[in-house]
Amino acid sequence: MRLLLLLLLLSSPVYAYTHYEREYINSWCSANNGIAEYRLDDRCRIDCLTKEYAIEFEFPYKWKESIGQSLYYAYKTNRKPAIILIKPDKSTLDKLRAIAEPIGIKVWTIGF
């Protein structure tokens, strides 16, 4: 029973996205001298913390959540907020930029 549960969990789309996201985080963060998976005092985890930015990596279907997360992480670390959207479609990217950029959130993409 436990083996079946484990197999179902590992084959779920949520696990696949999480695993896939970590690969992007580790690769980008390492190439940009950041700290991947940086933990705050309240146990929140910043995907990548650089000297200048607190960065949230996210897939397009969660673009709205990435705005709040990036702002909170920037506040907690005294860094600038940033989002890296993974493989976005143009419509989602345009929506994110329309909200994020006017309020000072830097937006980058990977796999666009």
GROMACS elastic network, one bead per residue, 0.5 to 0.9 nm:
[ bonds ]
;  ai    aj funct       b0    kb
    1     4     6  0.51657   500
    1     5     6  0.62814   500
    1     6     6  0.86628   500
    2     5     6  0.50634   500
    2     6     6  0.61216   500
    2     7     6  0.85951   500
    3     6     6  0.50596   500
    3     7     6  0.61361   500
    3     8     6  0.85912   500
    4     7     6  0.51036   500
    4     8     6  0.61602   500
    4     9     6  0.85947   500
    5     8     6  0.51328   500
    5     9     6  0.61636   500
    5    10     6  0.86558   500
    6     9     6  0.50985   500
    6    10     6  0.61342   500
    6    11     6  0.85811   500
    7    10     6  0.52103   500
    7    11     6  0.61473   500
    7    12     6  0.86175   500
    8    11     6  0.52779   500
    8    12     6  0.61860   500
    9    12     6  0.52931   500
    9    13     6  0.87397   500
    9    14     6  0.84467   500
    9    15     6  0.68380   500
   10    13     6  0.84117   500
   10    14     6  0.87017   500
   10    15     6  0.58724   500
   10    16     6  0.73400   500
   11    14     6  0.84976   500
   11    15     6  0.69005   500
   11    16     6  0.69792   500
   12    15     6  0.54681   500
   12    16     6  0.64058   500
   12    17     6  0.88203   500
   13    17     6  0.60800   500
   13    18     6  0.85287   500
   14    17     6  0.52018   500
   14    18     6  0.61513   500
   14    19     6  0.85744   500
   15    18     6  0.50673   500
   15    19     6  0.60158   500
   15    20     6  0.83836   500
   16    19     6  0.52017   500
   16    20     6  0.59699   500
   16    21     6  0.84445   500
   17    20     6  0.50168   500
   17    21     6  0.59140   500
   17    22     6  0.85942   500
   17    59     6  0.81669   500
   18    21     6  0.50831   500
   18    22     6  0.63195   500
   18    23     6  0.89162   500
   19    22     6  0.52816   500
   19    23     6  0.66874   500
   20    23     6  0.53332   500
   20    24     6  0.67576   500
   20    25     6  0.89043   500
   21    24     6  0.52526   500
   21    25     6  0.62132   500
   21    26     6  0.86829   500
   21    57     6  0.72803   500
   21    58     6  0.74078   500
   21    59     6  0.79807   500
   21    86     6  0.78938   500
   22    26     6  0.59744   500
   22    27     6  0.83995   500
   22    36     6  0.89543   500
   22    37     6  0.89046   500
   22    47     6  0.83660   500
   22    57     6  0.89457   500
   23    26     6  0.52993   500
   23    27     6  0.60861   500
   23    28     6  0.84886   500
   24    27     6  0.52666   500
   24    28     6  0.59378   500
   24    29     6  0.81608   500
   24    57     6  0.81983   500
   24    86     6  0.81522   500
   24   110     6  0.80902   500
   25    28     6  0.53896   500
   25    29     6  0.56938   500
   25    30     6  0.81799   500
   25    36     6  0.66252   500
   25    37     6  0.82464   500
   25    47     6  0.64384   500
   25    48     6  0.67780   500
   25    57     6  0.69357   500
   26    29     6  0.53185   500
   26    30     6  0.59051   500
   26    31     6  0.84773   500
   26    35     6  0.87257   500
   26    36     6  0.60905   500
   26    37     6  0.85354   500
   26    47     6  0.87303   500
   26    48     6  0.82900   500
   27    30     6  0.54022   500
   27    31     6  0.62489   500
   27    32     6  0.87368   500
   28    31     6  0.51855   500
   28    32     6  0.61961   500
   28    33     6  0.87284   500
   28    34     6  0.83076   500
   28    36     6  0.89917   500
   28    48     6  0.85290   500
   29    32     6  0.51363   500
   29    33     6  0.61285   500
   29    35     6  0.63881   500
   29    36     6  0.59242   500
   29    47     6  0.84700   500
   29    48     6  0.58716   500
   29    49     6  0.78444   500
   29    50     6  0.78931   500
   30    33     6  0.53384   500
   30    34     6  0.59093   500
   30    35     6  0.74052   500
   30    36     6  0.75985   500
   31    34     6  0.77265   500
   32    50     6  0.75468   500
   33    49     6  0.88583   500
   33    50     6  0.66261   500
   33    51     6  0.82750   500
   34    48     6  0.59700   500
   34    49     6  0.52942   500
   34    51     6  0.72771   500
   35    38     6  0.59863   500
   35    46     6  0.88303   500
   35    47     6  0.81566   500
   35    48     6  0.54378   500
   35    49     6  0.50895   500
   35    50     6  0.64295   500
   36    46     6  0.74109   500
   36    47     6  0.56058   500
   36    49     6  0.65648   500
   36    50     6  0.89306   500
   37    45     6  0.56472   500
   37    46     6  0.54336   500
   37    48     6  0.59529   500
   37    49     6  0.79424   500
   38    44     6  0.83391   500
   38    45     6  0.54853   500
   38    46     6  0.50238   500
   38    47     6  0.65514   500
   38    48     6  0.64914   500
   38    49     6  0.64546   500
   39    42     6  0.79522   500
   39    43     6  0.57764   500
   39    44     6  0.57660   500
   39    46     6  0.63015   500
   39    47     6  0.89441   500
   40    43     6  0.52330   500
   40    44     6  0.53306   500
   40    45     6  0.62250   500
   40    46     6  0.75618   500
   40    73     6  0.84750   500
   40    76     6  0.77345   500
   40    77     6  0.83791   500
   41    44     6  0.74009   500
   42    45     6  0.88352   500
   44    73     6  0.84991   500
   45    48     6  0.87194   500
   45    73     6  0.85584   500
   46    49     6  0.65369   500
   46    54     6  0.67690   500
   46    55     6  0.66849   500
   46    56     6  0.65203   500
   46    57     6  0.89485   500
   46    69     6  0.85366   500
   46    70     6  0.83978   500
   46    73     6  0.65964   500
   47    54     6  0.78799   500
   47    55     6  0.60356   500
   47    56     6  0.54022   500
   47    57     6  0.62695   500
   48    53     6  0.81041   500
   48    54     6  0.62356   500
   48    55     6  0.51430   500
   48    56     6  0.68647   500
   48    57     6  0.80278   500
   49    52     6  0.79080   500
   49    53     6  0.59975   500
   49    55     6  0.61136   500
   49    77     6  0.86834   500
   49    79     6  0.84472   500
   50    53     6  0.51340   500
   50    54     6  0.64382   500
   50    55     6  0.79077   500
   50    79     6  0.82655   500
   51    54     6  0.84791   500
   51    79     6  0.75245   500
   52    78     6  0.88193   500
   52    79     6  0.55040   500
   52    80     6  0.60824   500
   52    81     6  0.88041   500
   53    74     6  0.71424   500
   53    77     6  0.88314   500
   53    78     6  0.87135   500
   53    79     6  0.50007   500
   53    81     6  0.57586   500
   53    82     6  0.61853   500
   53   106     6  0.87780   500
   54    70     6  0.65641   500
   54    71     6  0.84514   500
   54    73     6  0.58342   500
   54    74     6  0.52980   500
   54    75     6  0.89407   500
   54    77     6  0.72864   500
   54    78     6  0.85428   500
   54    79     6  0.57713   500
   54    80     6  0.60983   500
   54    81     6  0.53039   500
   54    82     6  0.60239   500
   54    83     6  0.83828   500
   55    69     6  0.88342   500
   55    70     6  0.61775   500
   55    73     6  0.77973   500
   55    74     6  0.81788   500
   55    80     6  0.84458   500
   55    81     6  0.62925   500
   55    83     6  0.53536   500
   55    84     6  0.69768   500
   55   106     6  0.89432   500
   56    66     6  0.62572   500
   56    67     6  0.84390   500
   56    69     6  0.68082   500
   56    70     6  0.55668   500
   56    73     6  0.83685   500
   56    81     6  0.82114   500
   56    82     6  0.63568   500
   56    84     6  0.62219   500
   56    85     6  0.83728   500
   57    66     6  0.75518   500
   57    82     6  0.86751   500
   57    83     6  0.57815   500
   57    85     6  0.59255   500
   57    86     6  0.69842   500
   58    61     6  0.81839   500
   58    62     6  0.63819   500
   58    63     6  0.65188   500
   58    65     6  0.86300   500
   58    66     6  0.65057   500
   58    83     6  0.73708   500
   58    84     6  0.63971   500
   58    85     6  0.51158   500
   58    86     6  0.58930   500
   59    62     6  0.58014   500
   59    63     6  0.66512   500
   59    84     6  0.86029   500
   59    85     6  0.56913   500
   59    87     6  0.69164   500
   59    88     6  0.70258   500
   60    63     6  0.51387   500
   60    64     6  0.86508   500
   60    85     6  0.63919   500
   60    86     6  0.67516   500
   60    87     6  0.72323   500
   60    88     6  0.53534   500
   60    89     6  0.74093   500
   60    92     6  0.63438   500
   60    93     6  0.77400   500
   61    64     6  0.81002   500
   61    88     6  0.88522   500
   61    92     6  0.82928   500
   62    65     6  0.55485   500
   62    66     6  0.66093   500
   63    66     6  0.52037   500
   63    67     6  0.70502   500
   63    83     6  0.89009   500
   63    85     6  0.74389   500
   63    92     6  0.75426   500
   63    93     6  0.84444   500
   63    95     6  0.87503   500
   63    96     6  0.65941   500
   64    67     6  0.57407   500
   64    68     6  0.75760   500
   64    96     6  0.73968   500
   65    68     6  0.56831   500
   65    69     6  0.64002   500
   65    70     6  0.87465   500
   66    69     6  0.50839   500
   66    70     6  0.59556   500
   66    71     6  0.85130   500
   66    82     6  0.89683   500
   66    83     6  0.67307   500
   66    84     6  0.89545   500
   66    85     6  0.88102   500
   67    70     6  0.54113   500
   67    71     6  0.63202   500
   67    72     6  0.87278   500
   67    81     6  0.86259   500
   67    82     6  0.84859   500
   67    83     6  0.75169   500
   67    96     6  0.81724   500
   67    99     6  0.84232   500
   67   100     6  0.67398   500
   67   105     6  0.78256   500
   68    71     6  0.52087   500
   68    72     6  0.61416   500
   68    73     6  0.86060   500
   69    72     6  0.51710   500
   69    73     6  0.61001   500
   69    74     6  0.85077   500
   69    81     6  0.87522   500
   70    73     6  0.52036   500
   70    74     6  0.60810   500
   70    75     6  0.85651   500
   70    80     6  0.85384   500
   70    81     6  0.50294   500
   70    82     6  0.58808   500
   70    83     6  0.65590   500
   70   105     6  0.76601   500
   71    74     6  0.51759   500
   71    75     6  0.61827   500
   71    76     6  0.87267   500
   71    80     6  0.81513   500
   71    81     6  0.54664   500
   71    82     6  0.80544   500
   71   105     6  0.76668   500
   72    75     6  0.50807   500
   72    76     6  0.62199   500
   72    77     6  0.86949   500
   72    81     6  0.81783   500
   73    76     6  0.51246   500
   73    77     6  0.61636   500
   73    78     6  0.82420   500
   73    79     6  0.78917   500
   73    80     6  0.87375   500
   73    81     6  0.70984   500
   74    77     6  0.52813   500
   74    78     6  0.55083   500
   74    80     6  0.53616   500
   74    82     6  0.81983   500
   75    78     6  0.53542   500
   75    79     6  0.69529   500
   75    80     6  0.81402   500
   75    81     6  0.81654   500
   76    79     6  0.80142   500
   77    80     6  0.86106   500
   80   104     6  0.79007   500
   80   105     6  0.72586   500
   80   106     6  0.79583   500
   81   104     6  0.72497   500
   81   105     6  0.50365   500
   81   106     6  0.64346   500
   81   107     6  0.89553   500
   82   100     6  0.87947   500
   82   104     6  0.85124   500
   82   105     6  0.51342   500
   82   107     6  0.57890   500
   82   108     6  0.77977   500
   83   100     6  0.87666   500
   83   105     6  0.71537   500
   83   106     6  0.63004   500
   83   108     6  0.62721   500
   83   109     6  0.81489   500
   84   106     6  0.84888   500
   84   107     6  0.58954   500
   84   109     6  0.50962   500
   84   110     6  0.68364   500
   85    88     6  0.60823   500
   85    93     6  0.76927   500
   85   107     6  0.74503   500
   85   108     6  0.63590   500
   85   110     6  0.63488   500
   85   111     6  0.87067   500
   85   112     6  0.87117   500
   86   108     6  0.88257   500
   86   109     6  0.58655   500
   86   111     6  0.62036   500
   86   112     6  0.74350   500
   87   109     6  0.69673   500
   87   110     6  0.57826   500
   88    91     6  0.81622   500
   88    92     6  0.63780   500
   88    93     6  0.59877   500
   88   109     6  0.72297   500
   88   110     6  0.79731   500
   88   111     6  0.75647   500
   88   112     6  0.58965   500
   89    92     6  0.55893   500
   89    93     6  0.62406   500
   89    94     6  0.86760   500
   89   112     6  0.73159   500
   90    93     6  0.51011   500
   90    94     6  0.60230   500
   90    95     6  0.86298   500
   90   112     6  0.84749   500
   91    94     6  0.51876   500
   91    95     6  0.63272   500
   91    96     6  0.87708   500
   92    95     6  0.51056   500
   92    96     6  0.62051   500
   92    97     6  0.86014   500
   93    96     6  0.51605   500
   93    97     6  0.61096   500
   93    98     6  0.85117   500
   93   107     6  0.88547   500
   93   109     6  0.84745   500
   94    97     6  0.52071   500
   94    98     6  0.60559   500
   94    99     6  0.88289   500
   95    98     6  0.51676   500
   95    99     6  0.66158   500
   95   100     6  0.86153   500
   96    99     6  0.54529   500
   96   100     6  0.57983   500
   96   101     6  0.80615   500
   96   107     6  0.80865   500
   97   100     6  0.50605   500
   97   101     6  0.53528   500
   97   102     6  0.80203   500
   97   105     6  0.85278   500
   97   106     6  0.85081   500
   97   107     6  0.67792   500
   98   101     6  0.63203   500
   98   102     6  0.70238   500
   99   102     6  0.62563   500
   99   103     6  0.70732   500
   99   105     6  0.86674   500
  100   103     6  0.55647   500
  100   104     6  0.64444   500
  100   106     6  0.71275   500
  100   107     6  0.73739   500
  101   104     6  0.51265   500
  101   105     6  0.50981   500
  101   106     6  0.61128   500
  101   107     6  0.71812   500
  102   105     6  0.74868   500
  109   112     6  0.61912   500
